[in-house]
Amino acid sequence: MRWLISVLIVAVLAVALAMAGRYDPGYVVLVYPPWRMEISFISFVLVLAGLIVGGVMLVRLAVLTLNLPGIVREQRARRAARKRDGNFVGGLKAYAEYRYQDAEQSLGQWQGDEARMGLAQVLAARAAQEMHAVAQRERHVQSATEHGAELAAQLFEAESCLDAKDAAAALAAIRRAKEIAPQHTALLRLELKARQLTGQWDEVERLLDALARSNALETGVAAQLRRIAYAENLKRRAEDDRGLLEYWKKIPADYKQDAFVARAAARAFMQRGGHDTALDVLETALSHEWNEDLVALYGDLRGGSPTRQIEQAEKWLHLNPRDAQLLLTLAQLCCVQQLWGKAQKYLEASLAITASTEGHIRMAELKTQSGQTGEACQHYQKALALCRARE
C-alpha cells in the first residue's frame, strides 16, 4: 500500500511538472566567461534536484563505507549472541530433560552476561551433583559465587551437604547464605533439617516458630516436627530436675496430651525419680487418647503408688474390658503387690483375648513361683513359638 501511494504521488508530481514546463516561459542563464548557457527554469530545477539527490546518496555511501567495520563487528556480535543464547537454551533443555551430562557441559562452559552466567553455573553444579561428580560440582559452585549467584550457590551447597548427611558443612553454607537473605523461607527449611541432624532441638523449635509465622510448613508436618522436638528436648533435660519441670510447663496443653510427647516426659520424670509426676502425665494423656504403649509404660512405672495405679487401671478396664495390654498391665501391678490370684486372673483374660509373648512369659513366671513347673514350661514354649513366628 505504501509503495502504491508513493508511485501515485510521483506520477502526480511528474504530470504537474510537465504541465508547468509547458506553460512556464521562465529560463535560467548560466555565465562563466567565456561560456554562456541558457536553459529553461524547469530543466534547471530538475538538474538541481538531481544534484542534491546524488550528493545525498554519495554522502550516505561515504558514511556507510566509513562505518562498514563497525557494522561488521555488530553483525558478528549479534551472531555470537544468538549462538550463546542457543547454547544457553540448549543447556536448560538438557537439564529439564534429565540429560545431566549434556547440561553440565553446555552450562558449565557457557560464557555470557554476568547474571545468566551465575545461573548457568548453579544449574551446572546441580547437574554435576546428579552425576555424583563432586569436583565438578565444587568448581561450578565457586564460579557461580564469583559471578553474582552467591545465594543460589550457597542454597544448593547446603542442600547437597544435607543429602550427604554432612550437617556441619550444611550449616556453614546456611550461615553464608543468611548474610544475604536472613529470612529466606527455603533457607529456613534447610536449616531446620540441619538442626535436626545435629540434635539442636531448641533451635528446631525456634525455626518452627519462624516458619509457622510465614505459613511455610503444612500443619500436619509442623505438628509432627514439634512433637519430635518436644520429646527430644524432654530427653535432654532428664538430667536437670528444675530444667525438666520448667520446660514441661512451657509445652502447650495439646502436646502434653500427645502420646509420643507424654511417653518421653514420663520416662524423663521416671529417670529423675519423679514417679508421681510421671503418673500424672500418663493418666492425663490416657484420659485424652487411649494408647497401648502408654498403658504398658504405666505398668512399668516403679516407685510410685501401686495401689493408685491398680485402682486407676481397673477404672480404665471398665471402659476397655477387652484390652489385652491393659490386662497385662494390671497383672504386672498385682504381682508388685503380691496379689497372685488377681494377677493370674488378669493374665488368663489377656491371653484369652490375644496370645502374646509377654503374657506367656509372665504366666510362666507366675506358675514357677507357685511350683507348677510343668505348666510354666508349657507357657515358655508358647512364648518361644510366638517369637519364632514373628521372625
Secondary structure, 3 states (H helix, E strand, C coil): CHHHHHHHHHHHHHHHHHHHHHHCCCEEEEEECCEEEEEEHHHHHHHHHHHHHHHHHHHHHHHHHHHHHHHHHHHHHHHHHHHHHHHHHHHHHHHHCCCHHHHHHHHHCCCCCHHHHHHHHHHHHHHHHHCCCHHHHHHHHHHHHHCCCHHHHHHHHHHHHHHCCCHHHHHHHHHHHHCCCCCCHHHHHHHHHHHHHHCCHHHHHHHHHHHHHCCCCCHHHHHHHHHHHHHHHHHHHHHCHHHHHHHHHHCCHHHHCCHHHHHHHHHHHHHCCCHHHHHHHHHHHHHHCCCHHHHHHHHHCCCCCHHHHHHHHHHHHHHCCCCHHHHHHHHHHHHHCCCHHHHHHHHHHHHHHCCCHHHHHHHHHHHHHCCCHHHHHHHHHHHHHHHHHHC
